[in-house]
Amino acid sequence: MSVVMLLDSIVRVEFVWYWLDEKGKWIEYGKKNSQHVAAMISSSELEAAFLADQKGIVFFHAGTQLYELNFQEMVQRNVYYQTKRRVCRWPRLVFFGGSQQNDKCRPFESSFPFHEFPSNWDQTALPDIGYKLVKVSESAEDHHEIKEVFELTMEGYVISTIQRIQNPSLWQRDQMKKLNGGKEVAERLLFHGTSTSHLHEICEQNFDWRICGTHGTLYGKGSYFARDASYSHAYCHSNTRTKTMIVARVLVGDYVPGKATYLRPPCRPNQGNRFYDSCVDNTPNPSIFVIFEKHQIYPAYIIEYEPVSYCVIM
């Protein structure tokens, strides 16, 4: 804890611990969440434990559930359900003495993302566990964006439904920015074709090329994504007229041509062990991207589409 003088007041810096709930709201430890349940450990107790061992793990109860908090990973995990929540340690100024009549607090300004989820998500459909599918209105901006790109290469097919995948535990947009020194990383909206039997697993746990990968390994052993829906269409297996395709938000970053032997992208020249972010089929104008790390991918939408029905008058 730090103490500094500010004019005629003393300012103390204290750290407060928060966890991210299912609605994208940060809740201070020891205070009740929207379900009126509070962690049976206070922020000050967590801070004391953290100062004693910054790589430690703390166990505590909230209601009937047992949780563990990993200081090194800054993650809270439900021991029974294995669900994870983000955790943050947030500095706060406390004024006392001088002309201050009472202790007053205000937070430091910071770039920490308190508005964690995309603005177009339905905030009433954020599950505690797993994911929810939310139908996207045809008038919505993201519906127009996906439809426009889909139709560029899918003549003869029409979209029947677009559903947004809302999985708070998979939304890690800022993770790669941190690994990139806080800089923005190039993101693309890309298509992925797979069997309908894999949809639930992808929505729940993200992409795994060992399970979902039927795209071969020409450019590396990773998850394959395409700029053109027509490429992914070849891998959309269904026993009905209606087919399904996934649209993913992919942090492609800096890429290089892939090779079948790659288990990860190669190292950047003259940058030690810093790797490229992804591999592609063609560097000047890539149409296929191979991603090796899950934190670079978010399965964003499921498209249901079918052949255009033509009315023939005899």
Sequence and secondary structure as in RCSB ss.txt:
>XXXX:A:sequence
MSVVMLLDSIVRVEFVWYWLDEKGKWIEYGKKNSQHVAAMISSSELEAAFLADQKGIVFFHAGTQLYELNFQEMV
QRNVYYQTKRRVCRWPRLVFFGGSQQNDKCRPFESSFPFHEFPSNWDQTALPDIGYKLVKVSESAEDHHEIKEVF
ELTMEGYVISTIQRIQNPSLWQRDQMKKLNGGKEVAERLLFHGTSTSHLHEICEQNFDWRICGTHGTLYGKGSYF
ARDASYSHAYCHSNTRTKTMIVARVLVGDYVPGKATYLRPPCRPNQGNRFYDSCVDNTPNPSIFVIFEKHQIYPA
YIIEYEPVSYCVIM
>XXXX:A:secstr
 EEEEETTEEEEEEEEEEEE TTS EEETTSB TTS BBSS HHHHHHHHHH TT EEEEEETTEEEEEETTTTE
EEETTT  EEEEEEEEEEEEESTT SS EEEE      SS S TTS TT   SSS EEEE  TTSHHHHHHHHHH
HHH TTEEEEEEEEEE GGG  HHHHHHHTTT    EEEEEE   GGGHHHHHHH   HHHH  S STT SSEEE
ESSHHHHHTT   SSS EEEEEEEEE  SEEE  TT SS  B TTSTT B SEEES SSS  EEEE  GGGEEEE
EEEEEEE       
